[in-house]
Amino acid sequence: MATLLALDSSSKKDDVEWLVYWVVFSTFCLVDPIVEYFVIYWIPFFYPIKAVFLLWMMLPQFKGANVIYKYVKSAMMVTGGSGKGGESLADIALKGLSGSSTTSSGASQSPKDKGKQSPAKEDDKKK
């Protein structure tokens, strides 16, 4: 019900909060059966702990879903080689996929390889 009220409001802040909540909650629902299968016999009071966790995630006083989202987001950020950081795993993966097309032009060569040319370019210079 609170999500529907947030959608009807003019503020976008509450929309973002509830979107983050639903993304974290759906991820939790995907992981929960696997964790529950292995952990339920080892942790006493598993279901009360799970209920408290879900309340912490949902209640606006705590904004637990935002805490989890920010933690996971920061954990998925990695620093680049220059130490500047801010490059996500998705960006690195996309660079890796597009790396095969940029190596022929020399755009993604390492600094020590920039002086070297590919055999095809050396043959063009000889002609």
Secondary structure, 3 states (H helix, E strand, C coil): CHHHHHHHCCCCHHHHHHHHHHHHHHHHHHHHHHHHHHHCCCCCCHHHHHHHHHHHHHCCCCCHHHHHHHHHHHHHEECCCCCCCCEEHHHHHHHHHHHHHHCCCCCCCCHHHCCCCCHHHHHHHHC
